Every structure is written in C-alpha cells, then in structure tokens.
C-alpha cells in the first residue's frame, strides 16, 4: 500500500469524519476537537506499527460516529422553529459518509495484511 494512501486512510479521513461539525460547534468545543485529533494520530501510529486492536477500535469508533450522527440528524437539522440548518445538514452528512466509507474500507484484506508486515 502506498504511503499517501496510508496517511489518508489512517490520519486525514478519520479526523475529518470525527470533527466535521459546523464552525460554531468547532470553535466552542476546540479542546474536544484537539483531543480527537490526538487520539486519531495515536491510533493511526499504532495501526502502522501493527496494532490490530487499534484498527478494531478505529472501526468501532467510526461505526459509532455513524450511529450517533443518524440519531442526531433530524433533531438538529430541523429544530422546533421549523427552519432547516443547512450547515449542520451538510457537515453531518459529510461526517456520516466518510465514517461509513472508513468502516467498510478499513475492514478489507489489504489493511489487515498491512498489520502483519
């Protein structure tokens, strides 16, 4: 597997999937976003060193992200005042799609074979 693909699958996309929220949420929760970034980097480094448990935890984390975003989707996209929050809708869908892609992609043979080498 090429180096740029490893960086994309283990560091960039998981970070994007977990912190893709509206800018107001990111600004107000910058400490949590920073902790997520550190966690993703540590998990990615552990996966590169052959940690199968870190890969399993990453897949679980991305799957939970999809589930939590689905549960939050309608309540936060269509608040009680009746207007549609388009920024939340787009960022939430982006996070769900990227997380779902990672759940499917990280459980393939080429990623698992990378752990053995």
Backbone as JSON, one array per atom type, in Angstrom:
{
  "sequence": "XXXXXXXXXXXXXXXXXXXXXXXXXXXXXXXXXXXXXXXXXXXXXXXXXXXXXXXXXXXXXXXXXXXXXXXXXXXXXXXXXXXXXXXXXXXXXXXXXXXXXXXXXXXXXXXXXXXXX",
  "N": [[0.84, -1.16, 0.0], [0.52, 2.22, -0.77], [2.26, 5.06, 0.61], [0.93, 7.56, 0.78], [-1.71, 6.76, 0.66], [-1.97, 5.32, 3.02], [-1.63, 7.39, 4.89], [-3.84, 8.95, 4.25], [-6.01, 7.18, 4.79], [-5.62, 6.5, 7.49], [-5.13, 8.77, 9.0], [-6.01, 11.37, 7.94], [-8.72, 11.11, 6.83], [-10.11, 9.8, 9.05], [-9.9, 11.83, 11.0], [-11.24, 13.96, 9.73], [-13.8, 12.82, 9.53], [-14.58, 12.59, 12.21], [-14.51, 15.19, 13.25], [-16.11, 16.8, 11.7], [-18.16, 19.15, 11.99], [-20.46, 21.93, 12.36], [-18.95, 25.23, 12.07], [-19.39, 26.86, 14.39], [-19.76, 25.0, 16.41], [-17.29, 23.72, 16.4], [-15.58, 25.81, 17.17], [-16.56, 26.38, 19.74], [-16.05, 24.0, 21.02], [-13.28, 23.46, 21.0], [-11.28, 22.24, 22.51], [-12.14, 19.59, 22.83], [-12.1, 18.83, 20.15], [-9.39, 18.98, 19.66], [-8.46, 16.95, 21.35], [-9.63, 14.76, 20.05], [-8.22, 14.83, 17.66], [-5.61, 14.23, 18.58], [-6.1, 11.65, 19.57], [-6.8, 10.27, 17.21], [-4.4, 10.47, 15.77], [-2.64, 9.04, 17.46], [-3.88, 6.49, 17.39], [-3.65, 5.93, 14.64], [-0.84, 5.83, 14.36], [-0.33, 3.62, 15.94], [-1.66, 1.63, 14.5], [-0.1, 1.61, 12.18], [2.17, 0.47, 13.24], [1.4, -2.1, 13.54], [-0.75, -2.75, 15.19], [-3.47, -4.57, 15.82], [-5.6, -4.32, 17.54], [-5.89, -1.57, 17.78], [-6.76, -0.98, 15.21], [-9.23, -2.3, 15.19], [-10.52, -0.81, 17.19], [-10.58, 1.69, 15.94], [-12.29, 1.17, 13.77], [-14.62, 0.55, 15.21], [-15.04, 3.03, 16.48], [-15.55, 4.7, 14.27], [-17.88, 3.49, 13.31], [-19.61, 3.93, 15.48], [-19.71, 6.68, 15.3], [-21.21, 7.04, 12.94], [-23.69, 5.99, 13.79], [-24.38, 7.67, 15.98], [-24.51, 10.15, 14.7], [-26.65, 9.67, 12.97], [-28.72, 9.43, 14.8], [-28.8, 12.01, 15.8], [-29.49, 13.51, 13.62], [-32.14, 14.38, 12.5], [-33.25, 15.79, 14.64], [-31.49, 17.94, 15.06], [-31.17, 19.04, 12.52], [-33.69, 19.89, 11.72], [-34.85, 22.03, 13.67], [-37.11, 23.07, 16.35], [-38.19, 25.51, 15.55], [-38.73, 25.31, 12.86], [-37.08, 25.95, 10.71], [-34.52, 24.99, 8.39], [-31.35, 23.82, 9.15], [-28.85, 24.25, 7.23], [-26.04, 24.19, 7.22], [-25.4, 22.47, 9.33], [-26.67, 20.18, 8.31], [-25.16, 19.59, 5.99], [-22.53, 19.23, 7.04], [-23.0, 17.15, 8.82], [-23.92, 15.07, 7.15], [-21.6, 14.78, 5.62], [-19.78, 13.86, 7.58], [-21.05, 11.43, 8.27], [-20.95, 10.0, 5.83], [-18.18, 9.8, 5.29], [-17.32, 8.42, 7.6], [-18.78, 6.03, 7.32], [-17.68, 5.08, 4.93], [-15.06, 4.63, 5.83], [-15.48, 2.62, 7.74], [-16.22, 0.49, 6.08], [-13.95, 0.37, 4.41], [-11.64, 0.07, 6.05], [-11.83, -2.49, 6.99], [-10.93, -4.28, 5.16], [-8.94, -6.69, 3.3], [-6.39, -5.74, 2.45], [-5.73, -3.78, 4.29], [-5.69, -5.26, 6.66], [-3.61, -7.03, 6.01], [-1.5, -5.3, 6.01], [-0.99, -5.04, 8.68], [0.39, -7.31, 9.4], [2.84, -7.09, 8.21]],
  "CA": [[0.0, 0.0, 0.0], [1.32, 3.44, -0.9], [2.34, 5.86, 1.82], [-0.11, 8.6, 0.79], [-2.99, 6.11, 0.96], [-1.96, 5.03, 4.45], [-1.86, 8.66, 5.6], [-5.22, 9.35, 4.01], [-6.96, 6.28, 5.46], [-5.41, 6.35, 8.92], [-5.0, 10.04, 9.72], [-6.79, 12.5, 7.43], [-10.15, 10.82, 6.78], [-10.73, 9.64, 10.38], [-10.02, 13.14, 11.66], [-12.32, 14.68, 9.05], [-15.09, 12.2, 9.87], [-14.94, 12.8, 13.61], [-14.64, 16.6, 13.65], [-16.88, 17.58, 10.73], [-19.32, 19.79, 12.61], [-20.5, 23.35, 11.98], [-17.86, 26.04, 12.65], [-19.71, 27.33, 15.74], [-19.52, 23.87, 17.31], [-15.84, 23.5, 16.48], [-14.99, 26.9, 17.96], [-16.94, 26.26, 21.15], [-15.52, 22.77, 21.59], [-11.96, 23.27, 20.4], [-10.49, 21.31, 23.32], [-12.58, 18.25, 22.46], [-11.61, 18.57, 18.8], [-7.95, 18.74, 19.79], [-8.32, 15.6, 21.91], [-9.97, 13.81, 18.99], [-7.09, 14.84, 16.74], [-4.53, 13.49, 19.23], [-6.48, 10.25, 19.62], [-6.71, 9.71, 15.86], [-2.98, 10.35, 15.43], [-2.1, 7.92, 18.23], [-4.42, 5.24, 16.84], [-3.04, 5.72, 13.33], [0.54, 5.4, 14.56], [-0.37, 2.25, 16.47], [-2.04, 0.75, 13.39], [1.08, 1.49, 11.32], [3.13, -0.42, 13.9], [0.87, -3.45, 13.54], [-1.71, -2.97, 16.27], [-4.79, -4.96, 15.33], [-6.6, -3.8, 18.47], [-6.11, -0.17, 17.4], [-7.59, -0.99, 14.0], [-10.59, -2.66, 15.62], [-11.08, 0.34, 17.91], [-10.86, 2.73, 14.95], [-13.5, 0.76, 13.06], [-15.72, 0.73, 16.16], [-15.23, 4.47, 16.67], [-16.2, 5.25, 13.07], [-19.25, 2.98, 13.29], [-20.38, 4.67, 16.49], [-19.91, 8.03, 14.76], [-22.35, 6.97, 12.02], [-24.91, 5.77, 14.56], [-24.7, 8.88, 16.76], [-24.94, 11.21, 13.77], [-28.01, 9.36, 12.49], [-29.66, 9.73, 15.87], [-28.87, 13.46, 15.98], [-29.72, 14.17, 12.34], [-33.4, 15.11, 12.33], [-33.47, 16.71, 15.75], [-30.67, 19.14, 14.91], [-31.34, 19.62, 11.19], [-35.0, 20.55, 11.72], [-35.21, 22.4, 15.04], [-38.53, 23.32, 16.61], [-38.69, 26.71, 14.89], [-39.16, 24.96, 11.51], [-36.1, 26.26, 9.67], [-33.54, 23.93, 8.14], [-29.97, 24.23, 9.39], [-28.14, 23.65, 6.1], [-24.65, 23.96, 7.58], [-25.39, 21.22, 10.1], [-27.07, 19.11, 7.42], [-24.03, 19.25, 5.12], [-21.41, 18.7, 7.82], [-23.41, 15.87, 9.39], [-23.89, 14.09, 6.07], [-20.19, 14.54, 5.29], [-19.23, 13.01, 8.61], [-21.62, 10.09, 8.16], [-20.47, 9.33, 4.62], [-16.76, 9.47, 5.46], [-17.22, 7.37, 8.61], [-19.28, 4.78, 6.74], [-16.65, 4.62, 3.99], [-13.93, 4.11, 6.6], [-15.87, 1.34, 8.33], [-16.15, -0.5, 5.01], [-12.61, 0.29, 3.82], [-10.62, -0.38, 6.98], [-12.01, -3.91, 7.3], [-10.55, -5.07, 3.99], [-7.76, -7.55, 3.42], [-5.14, -5.01, 2.29], [-5.42, -3.12, 5.57], [-5.32, -6.32, 7.61], [-2.3, -7.57, 5.64], [-0.52, -4.29, 6.4], [-0.68, -5.26, 10.08], [1.31, -8.43, 9.53], [4.18, -6.76, 7.69]],
  "C": [[0.89, 1.24, 0.0], [1.22, 4.29, 0.37], [1.23, 6.9, 1.89], [-1.48, 8.0, 1.1], [-3.09, 5.74, 2.44], [-2.26, 6.29, 5.26], [-3.3, 9.1, 5.44], [-6.2, 8.5, 4.81], [-6.82, 6.25, 6.97], [-5.35, 7.66, 9.7], [-5.98, 11.11, 9.23], [-8.29, 12.22, 7.45], [-10.78, 10.55, 8.15], [-10.89, 10.96, 11.14], [-11.16, 13.94, 11.05], [-13.69, 14.14, 9.45], [-15.52, 12.54, 11.29], [-15.13, 14.26, 13.98], [-15.4, 17.43, 12.62], [-18.22, 18.01, 11.35], [-19.35, 21.24, 12.15], [-19.41, 24.15, 12.7], [-18.15, 26.52, 14.07], [-19.46, 26.22, 16.77], [-18.03, 23.62, 17.48], [-15.18, 24.56, 17.35], [-15.32, 26.75, 19.44], [-16.39, 25.01, 21.81], [-14.13, 22.45, 21.08], [-11.09, 22.31, 21.21], [-10.86, 19.87, 22.97], [-12.08, 17.89, 21.07], [-10.11, 18.29, 18.81], [-7.68, 17.36, 20.36], [-8.64, 14.52, 20.88], [-8.82, 13.71, 18.0], [-5.92, 14.04, 17.32], [-4.84, 12.0, 19.25], [-6.36, 9.58, 18.25], [-5.26, 9.52, 15.45], [-2.35, 9.18, 16.17], [-2.6, 6.57, 17.72], [-3.8, 4.92, 15.48], [-1.6, 5.24, 13.44], [0.58, 3.96, 15.06], [-0.75, 1.25, 15.39], [-0.84, 0.55, 12.46], [2.13, 0.56, 11.92], [2.6, -1.84, 14.04], [-0.14, -3.76, 14.62], [-3.1, -3.31, 15.74], [-5.9, -4.46, 16.25], [-6.9, -2.33, 18.17], [-6.96, -0.07, 16.15], [-9.03, -1.32, 14.34], [-11.25, -1.5, 16.34], [-11.41, 1.48, 16.95], [-12.12, 2.42, 14.17], [-14.73, 0.94, 13.95], [-16.05, 2.21, 16.35], [-15.94, 5.1, 15.47], [-17.64, 4.74, 12.95], [-20.15, 3.68, 14.29], [-20.65, 6.1, 16.02], [-21.09, 8.05, 13.8], [-23.65, 6.85, 12.8], [-25.32, 7.03, 15.32], [-25.16, 10.0, 15.84], [-26.32, 10.93, 13.19], [-29.05, 9.7, 13.54], [-29.84, 11.24, 16.05], [-29.4, 14.19, 14.75], [-31.0, 15.0, 12.3], [-33.65, 16.11, 13.43], [-32.69, 18.02, 15.57], [-30.79, 19.79, 13.54], [-32.65, 20.4, 11.11], [-35.38, 20.91, 13.15], [-36.68, 22.79, 15.14], [-39.07, 24.56, 15.91], [-39.03, 26.48, 13.43], [-38.17, 25.28, 10.41], [-35.1, 25.11, 9.55], [-32.14, 24.5, 8.36], [-29.09, 23.53, 8.34], [-26.67, 23.36, 6.41], [-24.53, 22.65, 8.37], [-25.72, 20.03, 9.21], [-25.88, 18.65, 6.57], [-22.89, 18.63, 5.91], [-21.76, 17.34, 8.43], [-23.4, 14.78, 8.32], [-22.46, 13.76, 5.66], [-19.54, 13.61, 6.3], [-19.74, 11.59, 8.54], [-21.05, 9.33, 6.96], [-19.01, 8.91, 4.78], [-16.59, 8.36, 6.5], [-17.69, 6.02, 8.07], [-18.28, 4.21, 5.75], [-15.47, 4.0, 4.75], [-14.26, 2.77, 7.26], [-15.75, 0.23, 7.29], [-14.71, -0.71, 4.52], [-11.57, -0.29, 4.77], [-10.74, -1.86, 7.33], [-11.68, -4.8, 6.11], [-9.22, -5.78, 4.2], [-6.46, -6.76, 3.32], [-4.75, -4.25, 3.55], [-4.98, -4.15, 6.6], [-3.94, -6.91, 7.28], [-1.19, -6.58, 5.98], [-0.1, -4.49, 7.86], [0.35, -6.36, 10.27], [2.71, -8.08, 9.09], [4.89, -5.71, 8.5]]
}
